[in-house]
Amino acid sequence: MLKEGIDYVFNENGLMEFTKEYHLKRGYCCGSGCKNCPYPKDQKNGKQNPPIQPIR
């Protein structure tokens, strides 16, 4: 179950944004251009491939 403030927040426009922590728990980049995605741009591919290393 997702928890507000941990897995997602609501931005100034009232839209839900996933947090960096959520993306790290998921373990891969979905390729949707998420604002808080911790994965390097050159490794974003939109496929559910094996996990890639996040930017630290």
Secondary structure, DSSP 8 states (H G I E B T S, - for coil): ---BTTTEEE-TTS-EEE-HHHHHHHTS--SS--TT--S-GGG--SS--S------
